[in-house]
Amino acid sequence: MRGALRTFRRSPGFTAVALLSLALAIGANTAIFSLMNALMLRSLPVAEPARLVEFLNQYPGDPPLNVFSRTSFEYFRDRQHVFSNLTGMRPAHFTVRGDNLEPETVDGEAVVGNFFEMLGVKPAIGRLIAPGDAAVAVASWSWWKNKFNLDPGVVGRRIVVDDRALTVVGVTPREFSGLHVGLQPDIWVTLGPAAEDRAPLQLIARLRPGVSIEQARAEMAVLFRWTLEERSAASQDPAMRQLKFTVEPAGAGLATGLRGHFAKPLLALMAVVGLLLSIACINLANMLLARGAGRRQELAVRVALGASRSRILRLVLTESLMLSAAGAAAGVVLAYFGAGALARMMTSGRPIIGLPARIEIDVRPDAHVLLFTAVVALLTGLLFGAAPAWNALASGPLTSLREIGRVGGTRFTRLAGRSLVVAQVALSVGLLSAAGLFIRHLANIEEIDLGFRRDHVLLVKLDPTRSGYSGAQLSRAYQDLLGGLEAIPGVRSATLSAPTPLSGAAASRFVNVEGHAEPPADRRYISVSWIAPKYFQTFGTPLLVGRDFTFEDRGRPPVAIVNQAMARYYFGDGNPLGRSFTFDGEDRPYEIVGVAGDAKYQEIREDTHRTVYLDTFQFPQPATDFAIRTHMPPEAMGPAVRRTVRAALKTVAVARMATLAGQVDASIVPERLIATLSGMFGALGSLLAAIGVYGLLAYTVARRTREIGIRIALGATPRAIARMVLGEALGLSCAGLLIGALIAWWGQRLAGSFSPDLPTKSAFPIAFASVSMLAIALAAAYVPARRGARVDPMEALRHE
C-alpha cells in the first residue's frame, strides 16, 4: 500500500483524473441507490416488518390501488385465517383547532383501533390508539415538537378535528412516520362510527407465523369474490368484474404514494448509472494499461530479482483497489449531498399531483447504502484492474528488459486498449441513446395538446369550511367575487371549477342519454366537472357550438355542456343541442346547451375522456377553485387577489395559490426527473469516453513516434499523419457505434416493456447518440492527431 501511494504521488495528473472519474461514477450509483433504499428497500420501524402485507386491487387499465370499503374490511377481518391481525387506515387532510391553537390544515390518518397494536409501535409519551377507543388522537413526534415544543402536557389535551372533539392520548416515536414512505402525518385519529363513516380504507395485515404470502393470496382471492360482487352491484359497471386482486409485501411501506410515482424512474436511472460506472471502469482500465506499458521494465526487474507473479498481481490489484476505495469514499460524500438534491428535485419546488405538499425523504446513508458502496468499490477495483493485472502477469522479464529505453507496448496492450475504447464508445452510445429516449419522451408529453392554455392562469383555492356561510350565501358571494376579480387591473377573466385540470382529482358517473340504447358491455364512466360561466374563455378551451353557462341559469332547469368525445359517441353526426341525459340513480334530466373541445381531465397521459360540464351555481354548494386569466405574469397578481378575497369574504381563507403552468409541470415530475438526470449522466459518460479515446491515441502517438519520424523523413506530409491518427479513431469509433446501436436498440425494447409510453419505435435517440458520439470521438482525437503531425523526424530518430 505504501508503494502504491508513492506510485500515485509520482503521477498526480493520472491519480486526479482516476479519482474524479470514480467519485462521479460511484457517487451517482450511490445517490440513486440511496433514493431507492429510502423509497423501496428500507424496512419500516415497526415490529417484524417482513410479515406485513397490503391488499391491492386493480381496475382494468388503471394502476393498482389499496382501496376497499369498510364492509369489505369487516368481511375480510371476520373470515380470514392467514393473518394474526388485520387493520385499516385512511389518509386525510384535517382542520385542527383548540384552546391556544390557531386553526390549521394538517396531514393525518384515520385508523382502525388496532392499527398501532398490529404494527407493534411503542409511544414516545402517553399511549397510542387502542381497540375500543372512540374519540382520541395521537400526535406525531415532529408535530409535537413543532407545535407544542415537546411539552408533555400535550397528553390529555382536547382538540377539535373536523368538528370532532378528540383527546390527545400520546405521541408516536420519533422514527415512526406512518406507512407511506416520505409522507409525514401530523396526527392519527380514530375512525368515526361505522354508521356515519363509510369512506374507503387502505388495508394492511400481518401474516401468521409459518404462513407464506402465497397461502395468503390463495385464501384472500376466494374472499375477494364477495367484494367483487359488492362493487359490481353498486356500480353497474361491467368492467368491475375484471377487477384484479393481490396481496403484496408491505415491510418497506405501502406501494402507493411516492413509491408508485418513482419506482420505475428510479429503476431506469439505476440502469443508466450502471452504464456510467461501466464506462468509468473501462476508461480507467485503459488508462492503467497505457500507464502499465511504461512500467513493464520496472515489473520485469522485480521478477528478475525474485518477485513471484502472485506478488506482482498483488501489487497491481492493490493499486486498483486503493483507487476504487478512495473514489468510493469521495463518492459517498458526493452522494450524501447529491441524494438530498435529487430528493428536492423530485418536487422541483412544486407539490406532486396526488400527494401531500409536505414530503420528507430520509436519504442519509445507512448500513445498506454503505454496504452497497463497498461492494461497488470492490467490484470496480477488480474490474478496471483486471486488464493491467493480466498484462503484468503476461510480461516476460527478458523481453521487457530488452526494450529498456524504447517506448513500446505488447500486442496484448495494443489489442486490449483498442477493445476497451470500442467498448467505451459502445456503452456511451447506449447511455446517450437512453438519455435521448427519455428527453424525447418528456418533449412528447410537453407537446401534447391539452385542450386548454396553461399560460397566464392563476389558480386560487378557497376554504369556506369555517366561514359561517351557507351554500346559497356562498353562491351569491362567489358571483360578486368573480366580478371583483375581473375588475383587478391585468385580469382578463375569472371563473370557478371543481376540479381544476390535471389536479389529480376526479369525479365520474354513469349516464343515460335520451334516445341512445347503450350496450351494457360498452358502458363507461363519464368524467364530471362543475364550472362557472367563462370557464372555457378563462382556460382557453374552445366552445364549438351552443352557449356558455350564465348566472341566470341558477334556479332554472339543469343544463350541461359536453365535450366532443361525448357528443361524438352518443350522437354521432347528429346535433346534441337540446338533447338530455340523466345520471344513474337520479331522475333529474340535464339539457345539453353546448359542445366544448376535448381537454385533458385527470392526468396528462390519459386518452380523451367523455366529459360533462355542469353549472356549479345550480348546486347547493358551489366549487371553491377560482381560475383567473391575466395579461401579466400570474404570480404577480397574488397580493391583489388576496386583498379582493379578504374584502369580499372576510371569514373565508385562501387555502392555496398556484399557477396552471406549475400544476401541469407538477403532473410530470417523474418524467422531468429521469430526463434531466439521464441527460446529465449521458454527458458525463460521453466525457469519460472522450478521455478514453484521447488517452489511447495520445499513447499510440507517443509509442509510434519513431515510426512517424521515419514516415515524415521519407516524405509523408503532416496532413497524411493526421489522417492516419484520425483514421484509427474513426475505425474504433465506427466499431463502437455498430455495437452501441445494437445495445441501444435492445435497451429501447427492454424499456418499452416497462413503460409502453416511451417512443421506442423512433430511431431518433439512436441516431442522436451515434452522431454525438462520433463527433465527440473525433474531437478527442484532434489533439493527438495534431501532435503526430508536428513530430520532428530529427528528434524522433536521434536516440536510435
N, C-alpha and C positions, 0 to 999 in steps of 0.2 A: 504493500500500500504506500509506503514511503517512496519507493521507486516510481510508482505511478504518479504521485504528487509532483515529484521532480520532473517527470516527463511532461506533465500538464504545464508546469511553470516555464518549461523551455518553449512551449508552443501556445502562448496566451491567446493568439487570434483563433486558432483551432478550438481551444478549450471554450472560449466565449461563445463562438458560433454553435458548438455542440450543446453546451448547457442551455443556451437560449432556445434552440430548436426543441430540445427535450422538455424544457419547462413549459413551453407553449403547448406542445402536443399532450403531455401528461396532464398539465393543468386543465386543458379543455376536456379531456376524458374525465378527470376527477370532478370538475364542476358539473357536467351533465349527470354523472353518476350521483353526485350529492343531491341533485333535484329528484332523480329517480328514487333514491333512497328515502328522501323525505316524503314523497308523494305515494310511493308504491311498495316500498320494501320494509320500512321501519315499523316494528310492531307497536301496537297501541300500548300505553302504560296502564294495562288492566291485568287482572289475574288470568293466566293461561290463555293468551290471545290466540294461540294456534287452534283452539277449539271453537272460536267464534265464527259464525256463518251469517249470511244475509240472504233474503229471498228476493229474486228478481223476476219480473215478467216483462215480456216484450211484445208490443203491438206490431203487426206487420209493417215493415218499413221504418219503424222508429227505433231509437236506441233503448237498451234495457233500462228499466226503472224499478226502484224499490217503492212501490205504491200499492197499498192494499186497504180495503175497507176495514172499519173496526169490527164488523161482523165476521169478516174473513179471519181477522186476528183471533177473535174469540173461538171460532170454529177450529182453527189450527191448534190453538192452545189446549183445547179440551179433548182433542182426539189423537194428537201425535204421541209417539212412544220412543222417539230417537233423540230427543233433546232433554237435557236436565232442566232447562229453563228457556222461556221464550218471552220476548218483550217487544215493545213498540215505542216509537218516538216520532215527533213531527217538528221539523224546523219551522220557525215563525219569527215575525217581527212583532215585538211587544211595545206598547207605550206604558212606561213605568213612571209612577209618581208617588208621593208620600210626604210625610212631615219633613220639612227642611230638605226636600228633594225635588228639584225642578223637573217637570215632565220631560222625558226624553224617549226617543225610539231606540230600542236595543235589539240585538240579535239574540235569540233564545231558542229553547226547545221545550215542547210539552211532551211529557214522558209518562209511560205506564208506571205504576208504583214500584214494580220490581226491577226497574231499569238499572239502578246503581247496585242493587243486590246481585243481579246477574253478572254484572261486569266485575264485581269484586273491588270496587273503588272505595278507599277509606277517606273520611273527611279531613280537611286541614283543621277546622274547628267545628264544633257542634255535631250535627248528624246530617245524613243525606235523606232524600225522599225514600220512604219505605212503603211496602204494601199496606194498604188501609188508609194512607194519608189522602186527605181530600182537598185541602186548601193551603198548601205550603209551597215554598220556593227555596231553591238553593242558588247561591251566588257563585260565580266563577272566581278563582283566585285573582285574576287580572282586574275584574270589575270591582272586587272587594278592595284591591289596592288603589285603583284609580279613583273610585267614587267615595270610599269610606276610609282611605288611608290606613288600611289594615286594622281598623277599630274592631276589637272583639265584640263590642256592643251591637254589631250588626245582627248577631243571633238573637232571635226573638223580635226583631223589628217588623212592624207592619208596613206593607207596601200595597199599592193598587196596580195591578197588571191587567190592562184592557178591561177595566171596570170590575175585576175580581179582587176582592180583599184577601191577601195572602200573608202568611207569616214566614219570614226567612228563618230556616232552621239550621243552616250550616253553610260551609264553603267547601268547594271541591279542592283537591290538592293542586299545587302549582303546575305539575306536569300534565294534568288532565285537561283537555280542551274539547271533549266530545269525540264522536266517531267519524266526523268529516274532516279529513286532513286539511289543514290550512285555514279552516273556518273557526272562529272563536266565539262561541256562545257566551253571553254575559250572564244569563240566568237559565235555570231549568225549573219548570213549574209542573204541577200535576195536571193531568188531563181533566177536562170537565166531565160531568156525569154523562154516561153513555146516551141517555135520552136527549141530551142537549148538544153534545159534541160528537157528530158523526163524520167529521173530516177524516180523510185517509191518513194512514200511518206508514212509516218505514219499519219493517220487521227484522229483528236480529235475534239469533238463538245461539245457545251453547250446546255442542254435541255431548251426548253422554259418553263417559269413559268407555272405550272399546268400540264405539260406533263410528264407522267411516262415513265420509261425506257422500260416497256412492249409495250407501244404505239410506241416508237421509234424503237424497234426491229421489230414490225409488218410492219411499213412503209418501213424501210430500207431493209427488206427481199424482198420486191417487187422490190425496186430499184436495189438491188444487182443482180437480174436476168440479167440486162444489162451487168454488169461486168463479170458475168459467161459466157455469150455468147462471150464477147470480148476476154477473156482468152482462152476459148475453141477453138475459131477460130485461135488465134495466135499460140497456142502451138500444136494443133492437138493431144492433149493428152486426151484419153477417160476418164481417172480418174479425169480430171479437172472439169467435170460436177458433180462430187461428192463433190466439194468444199463446206464447211460449212461456214456460216456467222453468226456473232452475234454482239451485242452492249453490252459493259461491262462498269461498273463504272470505272472512272479514277481519282477520287478525291485524292487517295493516291499515284498516279503515274501510269505510263504505266506498263502493265503486263509483258512485255519482259524485257531483261536485268537481273539484279540481282534477281528481284522477280521471274522470270521464272526459274533461276538456283537453288534458295534456298528456294522457298515456301514449297515444300514437305519435304525437310530435316528439316526445322525449325518446321513444324507441328509434324513430328515424334519425334524430340528432345523435344518438349513441352510435348508430351505424356510420354516420358521417365522421364523427371524431375518431372512430376506429380506423377509418381510411386515412385520416390525417396522421394518426400515430404510426401507421404502416409506412407512410411516405417519409416521416421523420426518421424511422428506423433505417429505411433503405438509404436515405441521404447520409446518415452517419456511418453506415457500413461502407458506403462508397468513399467517404472522407477518410475513414480508418484504413481502407485498402490502399488509397493513394499515399497516405502517411506511412503505412507499413512498408511500402516499396522502398522508401528511404531508410528504413530500419533493418532491411534484410541482412546487411553486413553486420550490424550490431547483434542480431539474433544468431547469425552464423558464428560469430566469435564466442557467444555464450555456449553454443552447442560444442564448438571445438574445445572449449575449456572445461567441458564435462557436464554442462546442464542437460538434464533429461528433457525429452519432448513434453512430458507432463508438466515440468517446471515452466517451460516456455508457454504452454497452454494456460497455466495458472496466471502467468504474468499478463498475457494479453486479455484474458477474460476478467482479471481483477481490474484492469484499466476500464474495460467496458462497463462492468458493474458499478464501479465508483462513479463513472459519468452518469449512469442512469439513476443511481441513488441521489446524487447531487441535483440532477434535473428533477427528480420526483419531489425532493424537499422544496425546491423552488416552485414546482408545480402546485404543491399543496397550498403554499402561500397565495399563489395566483388564484387557485380555485376558491380559497376562503372568501376573497373579495369578489371573484367572478361569479360564483354561485349566487351571492346576495344580489349582484347586479342583474343576473338573469331572472331571479325571483321578482325583482321590481319591474323588469321588462315585461313580465307576464301580464301585468295590468296596464303598462305604458301610461301610468298616471290616470287611468280610467277604470271604472268598475267593469268587471267581466259580466256580460249579459247572462242572467240567470243565476248569479252568485251574489252573496252579500258584498257590500262595498269594502268591508274590512277583512282583509285576508293576510294572514301571517304564516310564513313557511319557515320552519327552523332548518336551515341548510348548513348549520355548523358541522364540521367533520366529526363523525363519531367512529367507533371501533370498526364498523363495516366499511366506512369510506377509507379509513387509513389502511385497512387490510386490502381493499381493492387497489389502492395506490401502490402498496408494497408489492402485490402480485404483478401489477402492470410494470413496475420498475424492474423486477426480476426478469420477466419475460422479455422486456425491451432490451435490457442489457445483454441477455443471451442471444436475442435475435440479431441486433446490429453488431454484436461481437463475434458471431459465428464465422462469417466470411474471413475477417482478419485472422482469427484463430486458426482456421484451416490453412490459410496461406502461410502462416508461421510454421505450422507443422510440416507443410509440403516443401518448405525451402531446404534444399540440401546445403550443408555448410561449405563444401568445396566449390560448388557452382557460385554461391553467393560471394565467397571471398575473391573469386577470380574477377568479379565485377566491381570491386572496390575502385572508386574514382570515376565510375561511369553512372550516369543516370539511366536507369533501365527499369524493367519490370518483367515478371514472369508471364508466361502465356496465360496462366490461371488468373493473375491480377488483371490483365487486359480484358479477358473474356468476362470475368466477374464484374468488373467495372462497367462494361457496356451493358451487360444483362441487368444490373441494378438500375442504370439510367433508364433503360427501356421499361422496367417495372415501375419506376417512379413516374415516368410520363403516363403510362397506362393508368395507374391509380389516380393520378391527378386529373386525367380526363374523366374518370368515373366520379371523382369528387366535384369537379366543375359541372359535370352533367347533372348531378343531384342538385347542386345549387341552382342551376338554370331551370330545372324542373320545378322546384319549389317557388322560385321567383316568378316563373311564368304562371304557376297556379295562383299565386297571390294577385298577379296582374289581371288574370282572367276574372277572379272574383271581384276585384275593384272595378272592372269594366262591365259587370253585369248591369243590365237595365233594371233598376229597382222599381221603376214605375212612379217614382217621386224624385224631387230635387232635394239633395241633402244639404246644400249650401244655404247660409244665411237664415237658419231656423233655430230659434231658442226654445227649449222645452222647459216648462215650469210646472212642477207638481205641487199641488196644494194639499194640506192635511186639515180637513174640516171636522175631524172626529170629536174634538173638544170645543168646537166653536159655539155650540148652542143654537145653531141654525137648523131649521127643519129642511127637508128636501125641497119644498116649494119655495122657501125663502132663499135657499142656495141658488135655485134656478133663476130667480129674478135678479139676485145679486151678481151671478156669473154673467148674465146678459149685459148688465150695466158695466161689469168689469171688462168685458170684451170691448165695449165702446171706449172705455178709458184707456185700455192698452193701445188701441188703434190711434188714439189721439196723441200718443207719445211721439215726438219728432224722431223720424228714422224708421218707424214701424209702417209696414205696408198692409198687413192684415193679421188677424188673430182668430184662433178657433179653439175648440175643445175636442179631445178624443180619448177613448179608452178601448184598447191600449194604443200606445204610440207605435209607429212602425219599427220592427226589429228590436223591440224592447225585451223579447224573451217571453212576454206574457201572451196568452192566447185564450180565446173563447170560441166555442163551436157548438153547433146544434144540428139536428136533422130537420129538414124542411119538407113540406108537402106543397107542391106547386100546382095551382089550379090548371086543370086540363092536361097534366103530364102524369102518365102512369109509369112510375119508375120501378123497374125490376128489383126485387129485394137484394139480389147479389150486387147491384150497381150502386146501392145507397152508400153515400159518403158524408162525413161531417162537413158542414158549411161553416167557414170562418165568419165570425160576427164582430163588428166594430161599432161602437157608439160614438157618434161625431156630432159636431155643431155646424151651423152654417159657415161657409167659407173654408171648410176643411180642404177641399180639392184645390182651391185657389192658394191656400197657405202652403200646402205640401207640394204643389206643382203636379198633381195627378190630373190628367185631362178628364173633363166631364164630357162624354161623347155625344150623348143625346139626352133629352129631358131637362130637368131643372135641379137646382140645388135645394137643400132644406132652407126654410126661412123661420124666423122667430114666430111667425103667425101660425105655423103648423102645431104649436103647442096648444093642446085642448081639442085638436081636430082628430079625425080617424088616423090611425098609424100609417106612416109612409116609409118607404125604404128605397135605397139606391143599391143596385147590384153591379158587380164588375163584369167585364167582357166574358170571362170564363164561365160564369154562372149563366149569363144571358145566352151564350152560345150553346151550352149543354142543355138547358131546359127549353129554349125557344128556337134554336136553330137560326134560320134567316128571318124568322118572324119578329114582330115588334113587341118587346116586353112591356112597353109603357102601358099602364092601366091594368096589367095583369096582377094577380095577387098570389100570396102564399101564406102558409101558417107554419109555426114551429110545432114539432112533436110535443104533445101534451097540452097544447093551447088551442083555443077556438078563434082567437082574435086574428083576423086577416090583416096583412100588410100590403098596401098598394105600392107597386113599383112606379116611381116617378122619374127615375133617371138611370143611366148606364155610365159607369166610370171605367177608365182604363185599368188594366191589370197592374197590381203592385205587390211587392213582397210584403208578407204579413208577419210571420213569427221569426223566421231566420233567413239569411241571405241565400243559402244554398238550396232552398226548397223549390219544388215545382210550383207553378201558379195554382193557388187555391181558389175554389169558388168562394166568393166573399159577398156578404151582405152588410151594408152600412145602414144603421138605424139612427134616428134623430134622438140624441141624448136628452133633449128637453121634453120629449114625450114620455119620459120615465120618471118615477118618483125621486130617484137620486141621480143627479147629473154626474157626468165624468169629471175628474179632477185634474186631468193633464192638459195644460194650456200649451199651445204651439203658436209662436209669434214669428212671422217672416219680416226681416228687416232689410233696410238699404245698406246698413253698415255692419261691421263685424258683430255677430250676435252677443259675444261675451261682453262687449261694451254697454249693452242695454241692461245688464243685470241690476245695477243700482236704481235706475228709473223704474224698472218693472217692480222691484221690491217696494218702492215708495208708493206706486199706484195700487198694489195689492193691499198694503197696510192702510191706505186711505179709504179704500172701498170695503175691506173686510178686516176690521181691527182684531178679531179673535181667530182668524184663520192663518195658520203658519205656512210659510214656504218650505216644503219638505225637501225639495231637490231642484237644482237648476243645472241644465246641461245643454249642449248643442246637439242637433240631429246628426251632424257630421261625426261628432265624437261618439254618439250612440251607434252609428253604422260601423265605425272603426272598432268599437268595443266588441262587436259581434264577430270579428275576425282576428282576435288577438292570437289564437294558436297559429294560424296561417302566417301572420306577420312575424311571430317569434321564430318559426322554423325557417322562413325565407331569409330573415335578417342574419341569423346565426349560420345557416348553411352558406350564405354568401361570404361571410367573414372567414369561415373555415376553408372555403374553396380558395379564397385569395391567399390565405396562409399556406395551404398545400401547394399552390402554384409557385409561391415564393421559394418554398423548400425545394421544389422540383427544379426551379431555375438555378438555385445554388448547386444542386447536384450536377446539372448539365455543365454549368460553368466550371465546377471543380474538376470534373473528368476531363474536359477539353483543355483546361489550363495545365493539368498534369500531363496530358498527352503531348501538348506542345513542348513542355519542358523536357519530356522523355525523348522527343524526336528532334531536339534542337540540332544535333549533328546531321541528321538526315536532311533537315530543312536547309541547313547551311550548304550541304553538297548540292541540293537541287538548285539553290539560288546561284551557286558558283558555276553550275553547268547551264545556266540561262533561264531558269524559272523566274517568272515575274512575281512581284508581291501579290498581284491580283490572283494569280494561279494558286499561290499558297493559301490565300484567304478562302478561295473557293474550295480547296481541299479540306480545310478545317470545317467550313460551313457545311460541306457535303457530308462529312461524318456526322455532324449534329443533325442534319436533315434526315439521314438514314436511320439514326437511332430514334429520332422523333416520330418518323413515319411508322416504324415498327411498334413503338409505344402507342401511337394513335390507333393503329389497327386493333391491337389487343384491348386498349381502353374503350374503343367503340363497342366491342363485344361485351365488356364488363358493364358499360353504361346501359346497353340495350337490355341485358339480363336484369340489372338493377331497376330499370323502369318497369319491367314486367313484375318484379317482386313487389315494388312499391304500389303498383296498381292493384295487386291482390289485397293489400291492406287498406287502401283508400281509393275507391273507384272514381273519385272526383278529380284525381290528378290527370294532367294532359299527357298520358303515357304514349299515345299514338303520334304525338308530334315529334318530328325529327329535329326541331329547333334546339332543344337542350344539348343533344349530342353534337350537332353541327357547331353550336356556340362553343362548347367545351373543346372540340378538336381545333377549331381555328384559333381560339385563345391560347391553347397550349402550344400550338405550332409557333405562334408569334412570340410567346414567352421563351421558348427554347432557342429560337434564332437570335432573340435579343441577348440571351445569356451567352450565346456562342460568339457574339460580336467582339468582345474584348480579347478572348484567346485567339480568334482569327486575326485580329489586328496585330496582336503581339507576334504571332507567327510570321506575318507578312513583313515585320520590321526586323527580323533576325539578321544580324551582321555575319556573313559567312566567315570572315577572318576570325571573329571572336569565337564562333561555333567550332572551328577547326583547330584553333590554336593549341588545345590540350591534347590533340591526337598524336 
